[in-house]
């Protein structure tokens, strides 16, 4: 009888469990993602983005505004070049595309068939090299979308939608390694709230068009930008809310990063990679991570670099440049952000397949896997004719160990040629005397510090003498100062009128923007003062002070009379009015760097998306544009409010889940939680019934 009772209870339990499973099978959990061959799912979009690391931009090519892809100075893209990009160990390629001049008139806005075929060819070459590929709508953002969304809304939106309808249909059966980015650096006329509204409208429309277009587009990764691809708190919050509302696990967010603006263009005395620049990196990437990555939304830094490159590749001194990229890439990767280098042809040659700055590329590539040690400087100056003394420089090891100091591959002798105390390298006077014995001006030797891992660090031992600037004459369109640099290099330039007022553009700082207002040419031995400087200077006498990397300061006087300029060397010590701090100091000429984001963004300082730029190209070593990607460096009349170190500000339109910054529950999540709860309740109930009948049978059996 007892055996019969146990069997009856077991059969009852089995029947109840089977019934529960049958009921639950009628209400399966909701999955927002459709299944597809080799496609992403809601668990691996972060892995998808991680697999894209690192990435590279095919800049100033299909995004060029002009006749064809060569309009901004780059050659036609070849299959061999795409192979070479993959050979440099990049895993993804972003292909910016401008459609403005490549579309017919409305209402259909048909994309030129030959152009689409050519774009398709390069996309396929890239996929063949196993690269992840991103295509977008690029300079259209400021050419016709910025003004059109406010002043001609319906027609502008129709053109945008027609463009994506054609692209979505054309590429719908391509591998999911091809992704779509809705729009590059979106910017609009109107109030901030209107701009947020326009961007949400475009992103939402883009999402629906692609998802409804068939093929593999139902799960294709889609990349959505913040306003201006910026990273202020309210800008991040707005995109976050849009992504939450779309409730699509295959969405990727994107921002761009060109660093703390004063350092990035070398203005306001920010010649060194100092604390403001470091803090901007830290605070920006913290905000981006906390808003998106921490909440399950991956992030791509769709473009990164330094804006100074757009006007002059030497705008940022080499060692300072290396420190910036080493720190920036480390912080990005630490926060789980995939990064894509902006390259408009200035970095990797599209014909010789060589890097214009191999040292920079080596450090960038090394940073993909480990950190590298850096030093206070890569420059050791010895003044000709003066007593040579020991010189000290601190090293930031970044977790590495110092191994040796070398000259031409030969290890130097510690305590004889140099000393290392675990923090500072001391370069002994006797060694420096020997290296500079010839008295030749310029670099006499390159010493290399090696470490147990990461990139080496080079120290340039330089003999220099006081630079000499000559008297000269010219016009506002063609003025340069004959200069004997005498082994030295120019760091920055200050400009004042005789009454002490600041001269030139951006008169909130006496330190002018390198490359935009002045530029040294060491091959032709001259300092070029550019027309942009004179365009915003009034007639009269202007006092210039040139700051050199050796520490030399040379004064010079300009006299402007209409279009005519005369220049005269000044004798004696620095006679420039004012009592300004030198380059690299923490504070500069009253600019606290803590008021708003930066004026390199698309909005500029006056809301004009094009501002003072001709065609919006991001510059290509003298090719058209010489500017920020969207034509918006914002150089005219910038106030001290036009940049900051990105100190987080409270959002005016709500916080991001105030308490824990977690992704809010969507209807899908709520359903799945309900499903899980119901399952547990049913199983618990069945188990309780089983125990009840089990005990009852046992009691009945015992009573017998």
Secondary structure, DSSP 8 states (H G I E B T S, - for coil): -HHHHHHHHHHHHHHHHHHHHHHHHTS----SS---TT---TTTHHHHHHHT-SEEE--SSTT-SSSSTTTTS-----HHHHHHHHHTT--EEEE----GGGB--TTT--B-HHHHHHHHHHHHHHHHTT-EEEEE--THIIIIIHHHHHHSHHHHHHHHHHHHHHHHHHTTTS-TTEEEES-SS---SS-HHHHHHHHHHHHHHHHHHHHTS-GGGGT--EEEE-GGG---HHHHHHHHHHHHHHT-TTEEEEEEE---HHHHHT-TT--S--HHHHHHHHHHHHHHHHHTGGGT--EEEEEES-GGGGT-TTSS-HHHHHHHHHHHHHHHHHTTEEEEE--SSSSB-TTT--BTTHHHHHHHHHHTTS---EES-SEEEEETTS----EEEEEE-TT--EEEEEETTEE--BTTTEEE-SSEEEE-HHHHHHHTTT--SEEEEEEEEEESSS--EEEEEEEE---EE--EEEETTB-EEEEE-TT--EEEEEEEETTS-B-SSSTT-SB--BTTTEEEETTTTEEEE-HHHHHT--SEEEEEEEEETTS-EEEEEEEEETTEEEEEE--SS---SS----TT-SSBTTB-SBSSS-TTSTTTTTS-SSTT-SS-----SSSTT-S-TTS----SS--TTS-B-------TT--SSTTT------HHHHHHHHHHHHHHHHHHHHHHHHHHHHHHHHHHHHH-
